[in-house]
Structures are given as structure tokens and as C-alpha cells.
Amino acid sequence: MMDDELPETVKKCFDILEENVEILTNLEFDLESEQDDELTPNMELHQLYNMTEDVAVSAKIKHAEYNLARRQSNGSF
């Protein structure tokens, strides 16, 4: 393999890793969401509001974690 082919090979590897990180992150989020999907009858309005807020914050954190991992993988080389 020529030395000038190495950066392209590394880029392809990072592309594959980035794609797989996204897939794994989505799977992890889906699995965690399934565990949290239990319905409780007769919930109060404030409990539903708090639950909705928790879900929104969790989604923002997962999105931020994914973006951080992507930036770190792109900035490594």
C-alpha cells in the first residue's frame, strides 16, 4: 500500500466507525426507552409534565454525547 493511500483508508475507517456509533447510540436509546415505557394509570398532570421534561432532557443529552463522539473522532487525525 502506498503512503498516500493511508489517509484515505483512515478516513474510510472513521466513516464506518461514525456510522456504527450512530447505530449503537440509537439502539441503546431505544432499549432504554422501552424500559421507561411503562404506563402508570391515574397519573397526575404534574407527574406527566415531569416525565415529559425528563424525556426531553435525556434526548438532548444523548444527542450531545453523539455529537461529542463524532467531533472527537473527526479531530483525532
C-alpha positions in Angstrom: 0.0 0.0 0.0 1.3 3.4 -0.9 1.8 6.0 1.9 -0.6 8.5 0.1 -3.4 5.9 0.2 -3.2 5.7 4.0 -5.1 8.9 4.8 -8.0 7.8 2.5 -8.1 4.4 4.2 -8.1 6.0 7.7 -10.9 8.3 6.5 -13.0 5.3 5.4 -12.4 3.6 8.7 -13.6 6.7 10.6 -16.7 6.9 8.3 -17.5 3.3 9.2 -16.9 4.0 12.9 -19.1 7.1 12.8 -21.9 5.2 11.2 -21.7 2.4 13.7 -21.5 4.7 16.7 -24.8 6.3 15.5 -26.5 2.9 15.1 -25.3 1.8 18.5 -26.4 5.0 20.2 -29.8 4.7 18.6 -30.1 1.1 19.8 -29.0 2.0 23.3 -31.6 4.8 23.4 -34.3 2.6 22.0 -33.6 -0.1 24.7 -33.6 2.4 27.5 -36.8 4.0 26.1 -38.5 0.6 26.2 -37.7 0.2 29.8 -39.2 3.6 30.6 -42.3 3.0 28.6 -44.3 1.5 31.5 -47.6 3.3 31.9 -48.9 4.2 35.3 -52.7 4.7 35.4 -54.2 7.8 37.1 -51.1 9.9 36.9 -51.4 13.5 38.0 -50.8 16.3 35.4 -47.6 17.4 37.2 -46.2 13.9 37.0 -46.8 13.7 33.3 -45.2 17.1 32.8 -42.1 16.0 34.8 -41.9 12.8 32.8 -42.1 14.7 29.5 -39.4 17.1 30.7 -37.1 14.1 31.7 -37.5 12.6 28.2 -36.6 15.8 26.5 -33.5 16.3 28.7 -32.5 12.7 28.1 -32.8 13.1 24.3 -30.7 16.3 24.4 -28.0 14.5 26.4 -27.9 11.6 24.0 -27.7 14.0 21.0 -24.9 15.9 22.7 -23.0 12.7 23.5 -23.2 11.6 19.9 -22.0 15.0 18.6 -19.1 14.9 21.1 -18.0 11.4 19.9 -18.3 12.5 16.3 -16.2 15.6 16.9 -13.6 13.6 18.8 -13.3 11.0 16.0 -13.0 13.7 13.3 -10.4 15.7 15.3 -8.1 12.8 16.0 -6.3 13.0 12.7 
